[in-house]
Amino acid sequence: MHSLDFPKCVTSVPLFLCVSRFAEKLEIARLYKRPGKGIKIISMKVFLTGATGFVGRNMLKRLLSEGHSVRALVREPQKASALAGGRVELVAGDVTEGTGLDQGMQGCDAAMHLVGIIVEKGKNTFERVHHIGTRNVVEAAKRAGIGRLVQMSALGARADGPAAYQVTKWKGEEEVRRSGIPFCVLRPSLIFGEGDGFVTQMIQTMRSAPLFRPVPGNGNPKFRPIFIGDVTACFVRALTIEAATSQTIELGGADELTLNDVLAEIARCAGVRKPAVNIPMPFMFAGAAVAQTLLKNPPVTVDQLRMLREGSNCDIGRMERILGIHPQGFKGCGRSQN
């Protein structure tokens, strides 16, 4: 496939057409190599959304380290100019408004859509960000002729999920699946690593809580926390692995843990020795409802408690088989000193 032999059509079609086809093959050769019997893209221009978030910053580093060039959509390019040491092209825009998408995707081979929120604030609702924002990305990708779309979703995404977060993530997935663009949807469990959200928030809560560290409910729901380095490796591989095309793949870490186990390890990493006290879910929900009403940044929301109550667990077999990633466990919480 895509041999570099000069086209044999020289005598049967105009010379300029042959030269054009040969040039095209040279460009294809830049993008492809042959590892064994397979063909793998090794250099792509990737359009990236969500580049300034925890996952996005790490994804950007991974993409660049593996030889891809990146054009990132950001709301304020001046504030994001230090991203990856200035080695990334920035385009101003907003997925919820649809601005900057056409300009950003022009000339790109693939798009990676990471934008997501865990708390609704003002006009940035789950519906607007996860569903409408993804629809805008998909429509722009179709206009730009994007050849591959990798979408970040989340474990538990489904049409009948108990939380608006899950339902809108599902709606975003459906926009991708209906797009006609070769795609891969990835659904990670809780993501941990330096600068993360969940572990960092739990450490702060444990350290500030008087006398004991609270555990929502009975602490029995199961999770598979996944390290940020394993997440980025999965996403970048999903750009080029043919077997990942048209697949929805769940991502998890090596360890299946109860919530009690997860919080105990976080406490160990944080040096918190307070006893664990399980707080009945009705009290947790009541407190979250009040906090959402009174506080600008509540420590936990009703939506988050609904997802916490059902856990975030999965079978990582397809992740290992298709993407070839064998994830690390949760010990140390992704912190270098642990």
C-alpha positions as CSV (number, residue, x, y, z in Angstrom):
1,M,0.0,0.0,0.0
2,H,1.3,3.5,-0.9
3,S,4.4,2.3,-2.6
4,L,7.0,4.9,-3.5
5,D,7.5,3.5,-6.9
6,F,7.1,6.1,-9.6
7,P,3.6,5.7,-11.1
8,K,3.5,3.4,-14.1
9,C,0.9,5.6,-15.8
10,V,3.5,8.0,-17.3
11,T,2.8,6.9,-20.9
12,S,-1.0,6.8,-20.5
13,V,-1.9,10.1,-18.8
14,P,-0.6,13.6,-18.8
15,L,2.8,14.0,-17.1
16,F,1.5,16.7,-14.7
17,L,-1.0,14.2,-13.3
18,C,1.7,11.6,-12.7
19,V,3.9,14.1,-11.0
20,S,0.9,15.1,-8.8
21,R,0.2,11.6,-7.8
22,F,3.9,10.9,-7.0
23,A,4.0,14.0,-4.8
24,E,0.9,12.8,-3.0
25,K,2.7,9.5,-2.4
26,L,5.7,11.3,-0.9
27,E,3.4,13.1,1.5
28,I,1.7,9.8,2.5
29,A,5.2,8.4,3.1
30,R,5.9,11.2,5.5
31,L,2.8,10.1,7.5
32,Y,3.3,6.4,7.4
33,K,5.8,3.7,8.4
34,R,5.7,0.0,8.4
35,P,6.2,-1.6,11.9
36,G,6.3,-5.2,10.9
37,K,3.3,-6.0,8.8
38,G,1.1,-3.0,9.8
39,I,1.0,0.5,8.7
40,K,1.0,3.2,11.3
41,I,0.7,7.0,11.1
42,I,3.7,8.5,12.8
43,S,3.3,12.3,12.2
44,M,0.0,14.1,12.3
45,K,-1.3,17.6,12.7
46,V,-3.8,17.4,15.5
47,F,-6.4,19.9,16.4
48,L,-6.9,19.8,20.2
49,T,-9.6,21.2,22.4
50,G,-9.4,21.5,26.2
51,A,-5.6,22.0,26.1
52,T,-5.5,24.2,29.2
53,G,-7.1,21.6,31.5
54,F,-5.4,18.9,33.6
55,V,-5.9,16.2,30.9
56,G,-5.2,18.7,28.1
57,R,-1.9,19.9,29.3
58,N,-0.6,16.4,29.7
59,M,-2.1,15.4,26.4
60,L,-0.3,18.2,24.7
61,K,3.0,17.1,26.1
62,R,2.3,13.5,25.0
63,L,1.4,14.5,21.4
64,L,4.5,16.6,21.0
65,S,6.8,14.0,22.5
66,E,5.5,11.5,20.0
67,G,6.2,13.7,17.0
68,H,2.8,15.2,16.3
69,S,2.2,18.9,15.7
70,V,-0.6,20.5,17.6
71,R,-3.0,23.4,17.0
72,A,-5.0,24.1,20.2
73,L,-8.3,26.0,20.6
74,V,-8.1,28.2,23.7
75,R,-10.4,31.0,24.9
76,E,-7.5,33.5,25.6
77,P,-4.3,32.7,23.5
78,Q,-2.3,35.4,25.4
79,K,-2.9,33.7,28.7
80,A,-2.1,30.3,27.2
81,S,1.0,31.3,25.4
82,A,3.3,29.3,27.7
83,L,1.6,26.0,26.9
84,A,4.2,23.4,26.1
85,G,6.9,26.0,26.0
86,G,5.4,27.8,23.1
87,R,5.7,24.8,20.8
88,V,2.0,24.7,20.0
89,E,-0.1,26.9,17.6
90,L,-3.0,28.6,19.4
91,V,-6.3,29.6,18.0
92,A,-8.9,31.7,19.9
93,G,-12.3,30.2,20.2
94,D,-15.0,28.5,22.2
95,V,-16.6,25.1,21.5
96,T,-19.9,26.2,23.0
97,E,-20.1,29.2,20.6
98,G,-18.6,27.3,17.7
99,T,-16.0,30.1,17.2
100,G,-12.5,29.3,16.0
101,L,-13.3,25.7,15.0
102,D,-13.2,26.2,11.2
103,Q,-10.0,28.2,11.4
104,G,-8.4,25.8,13.9
105,M,-9.1,22.6,12.0
106,Q,-8.0,23.9,8.6
107,G,-5.2,21.7,7.3
108,C,-5.3,19.3,10.3
109,D,-5.3,15.5,9.9
110,A,-7.1,14.7,13.2
111,A,-9.1,16.2,16.0
112,M,-9.0,15.4,19.7
113,H,-11.9,16.8,21.7
114,L,-11.3,16.9,25.5
115,V,-13.5,19.8,26.7
116,G,-15.6,18.9,29.7
117,I,-16.8,20.3,33.0
118,I,-17.7,18.6,36.4
119,V,-19.7,21.6,37.8
120,E,-22.1,23.8,36.0
121,K,-21.4,27.5,36.2
122,G,-23.6,30.2,34.7
123,K,-24.1,29.6,31.0
124,N,-21.6,26.7,31.0
125,T,-24.1,23.9,31.6
126,F,-23.5,20.2,31.0
127,E,-25.8,20.4,28.0
128,R,-24.1,23.3,26.5
129,V,-20.6,22.1,27.0
130,H,-20.8,18.3,26.6
131,H,-23.6,18.1,24.0
132,I,-23.8,21.4,22.0
133,G,-20.0,21.9,22.2
134,T,-19.4,18.5,20.8
135,R,-21.9,19.0,18.1
136,N,-20.1,22.1,17.1
137,V,-16.8,20.3,17.0
138,V,-18.3,17.5,14.9
139,E,-19.8,19.8,12.3
140,A,-16.6,21.8,11.9
141,A,-14.6,18.5,11.6
142,K,-16.9,17.4,8.8
143,R,-16.4,20.8,7.0
144,A,-12.7,20.5,7.4
145,G,-12.4,17.0,6.2
146,I,-10.9,15.7,9.4
147,G,-9.8,12.1,9.0
148,R,-9.9,11.0,12.6
149,L,-11.8,12.2,15.7
150,V,-10.9,11.0,19.2
151,Q,-13.6,12.0,21.8
152,M,-13.1,12.1,25.5
153,S,-16.2,10.8,27.4
154,A,-16.5,9.2,30.8
155,L,-17.3,5.9,32.4
156,G,-21.0,5.7,33.1
157,A,-22.1,7.8,30.1
158,R,-25.5,6.6,29.0
159,A,-28.9,7.9,28.0
160,D,-30.6,6.9,31.3
161,G,-27.7,7.9,33.7
162,P,-28.7,9.2,37.1
163,A,-26.6,12.4,36.6
164,A,-26.9,15.1,34.0
165,Y,-23.1,14.8,33.5
166,Q,-23.5,11.2,32.3
167,V,-26.5,11.9,30.1
168,T,-24.8,14.9,28.3
169,K,-21.6,13.0,27.9
170,W,-23.7,10.3,26.1
171,K,-25.3,12.9,23.9
172,G,-21.9,14.1,22.9
173,E,-20.8,10.5,22.1
174,E,-23.9,10.1,19.9
175,E,-22.9,13.2,17.9
176,V,-19.5,11.7,17.2
177,R,-20.9,8.2,16.3
178,R,-23.4,9.8,13.8
179,S,-20.7,12.0,12.2
180,G,-19.5,9.7,9.5
181,I,-15.9,10.6,10.5
182,P,-13.6,7.7,11.5
183,F,-13.7,8.0,15.3
184,C,-12.8,6.5,18.7
185,V,-14.6,7.4,21.9
186,L,-12.7,6.8,25.1
187,R,-14.3,6.6,28.6
188,P,-11.8,7.0,31.5
189,S,-12.6,6.3,35.1
190,L,-11.3,8.7,37.8
191,I,-8.0,10.2,36.5
192,F,-5.2,10.8,38.9
193,G,-1.8,12.4,38.8
194,E,0.0,15.6,39.7
195,G,-2.4,18.5,39.4
196,D,-5.5,16.3,39.2
197,G,-9.0,17.2,40.4
198,F,-10.4,14.4,42.5
199,V,-7.4,13.4,44.6
200,T,-6.3,17.0,45.1
201,Q,-9.9,17.9,46.3
202,M,-10.0,14.8,48.6
203,I,-6.6,15.8,50.2
204,Q,-7.9,19.3,50.9
205,T,-11.1,17.9,52.4
206,M,-9.3,15.4,54.6
207,R,-6.8,18.0,55.9
208,S,-9.5,20.6,56.7
209,A,-12.0,18.2,58.3
210,P,-11.9,18.3,62.1
211,L,-11.3,15.1,64.0
212,F,-12.2,12.6,61.3
213,R,-12.1,12.2,57.5
214,P,-15.6,11.8,56.0
215,V,-16.5,8.9,53.6
216,P,-19.7,9.2,51.6
217,G,-22.1,6.4,52.2
218,N,-20.8,2.9,53.1
219,G,-17.7,3.3,50.9
220,N,-18.4,0.1,48.9
221,P,-18.8,1.4,45.3
222,K,-16.0,0.2,43.1
223,F,-13.6,2.3,41.1
224,R,-10.6,1.8,38.7
225,P,-8.6,5.1,39.0
226,I,-6.4,5.5,36.0
227,F,-3.1,7.4,35.9
228,I,-2.9,10.5,33.6
229,G,0.1,9.0,31.7
230,D,-1.9,5.9,30.8
231,V,-4.8,8.1,29.7
232,T,-2.7,10.2,27.4
233,A,-1.0,7.1,26.0
234,C,-4.5,5.6,25.2
235,F,-5.7,8.8,23.5
236,V,-2.6,9.2,21.3
237,R,-2.6,5.6,20.3
238,A,-6.3,5.9,19.4
239,L,-5.3,8.4,16.7
240,T,-3.5,5.8,14.7
241,I,-4.5,2.2,15.7
242,E,-6.9,0.9,13.0
243,A,-8.6,-1.5,15.4
244,A,-9.8,1.4,17.5
245,T,-11.8,2.9,14.7
246,S,-15.6,3.2,15.4
247,Q,-15.0,1.8,18.9
248,T,-16.1,3.0,22.3
249,I,-13.4,1.9,24.8
250,E,-13.5,2.1,28.6
251,L,-10.3,3.1,30.4
252,G,-9.3,2.1,33.9
253,G,-6.3,1.4,36.0
254,A,-4.8,-1.9,37.2
255,D,-6.5,-1.8,40.6
256,E,-10.2,-2.4,41.3
257,L,-10.8,-0.6,44.5
258,T,-13.8,0.3,46.8
259,L,-14.3,3.9,47.6
260,N,-13.0,3.1,51.1
261,D,-9.8,1.8,49.6
262,V,-9.4,4.8,47.3
263,L,-9.8,7.3,50.2
264,A,-7.6,5.3,52.5
265,E,-4.7,5.4,50.0
266,I,-5.3,9.1,49.4
267,A,-5.1,9.7,53.2
268,R,-1.9,7.7,53.4
269,C,-0.3,9.7,50.6
270,A,-1.4,13.0,52.2
271,G,-0.2,11.9,55.7
272,V,-3.7,12.2,57.1
273,R,-4.2,9.8,60.1
274,K,-7.7,10.8,61.1
275,P,-10.2,8.0,61.5
276,A,-12.6,7.4,58.6
277,V,-16.3,8.0,59.4
278,N,-19.0,6.9,57.0
279,I,-21.6,9.6,56.4
280,P,-25.1,8.3,55.4
281,M,-26.0,9.3,51.8
282,P,-29.2,11.1,52.8
283,F,-27.1,13.5,54.9
284,M,-24.6,13.9,52.1
285,F,-27.2,14.7,49.6
286,A,-28.9,17.2,51.9
287,G,-25.6,18.9,52.6
288,A,-24.7,19.0,48.9
289,A,-28.0,20.6,48.0
290,V,-27.5,23.4,50.6
291,A,-23.9,23.9,49.5
292,Q,-24.9,24.3,45.9
293,T,-27.4,26.9,46.8
294,L,-25.2,29.0,49.1
295,L,-21.6,28.5,47.8
296,K,-20.1,29.6,44.5
297,N,-17.7,26.6,44.6
298,P,-19.4,23.8,46.6
299,P,-17.1,21.0,47.8
300,V,-19.4,18.4,46.3
301,T,-22.6,18.6,44.2
302,V,-25.7,16.4,44.1
303,D,-24.7,15.3,40.6
304,Q,-21.3,14.2,41.8
305,L,-22.7,12.2,44.7
306,R,-25.0,10.4,42.4
307,M,-22.1,9.2,40.3
308,L,-20.0,8.5,43.4
309,R,-22.8,6.3,44.7
310,E,-22.7,4.0,41.6
311,G,-18.9,3.9,41.3
312,S,-16.7,4.1,38.2
313,N,-15.5,0.5,37.4
314,C,-14.9,-1.3,34.1
315,D,-13.3,-4.2,32.4
316,I,-10.0,-3.0,31.0
317,G,-9.5,-6.0,28.7
318,R,-10.5,-4.1,25.5
319,M,-8.2,-1.2,26.5
320,E,-5.3,-3.6,26.8
321,R,-6.1,-5.6,23.7
322,I,-6.9,-2.8,21.3
323,L,-4.7,0.0,22.6
324,G,-1.9,-2.1,24.0
325,I,-1.8,-0.2,27.3
326,H,-1.2,-2.1,30.6
327,P,-2.0,0.5,33.2
328,Q,-0.4,1.1,36.6
329,G,-2.1,0.9,39.9
330,F,-3.3,3.5,42.3
331,K,-0.6,3.2,44.9
332,G,1.1,6.5,45.5
333,C,-1.8,8.4,43.9
334,G,0.4,9.5,41.1
335,R,2.5,11.7,43.4
336,S,6.2,11.5,42.8
337,Q,7.1,11.6,46.5
338,N,5.0,8.5,47.2
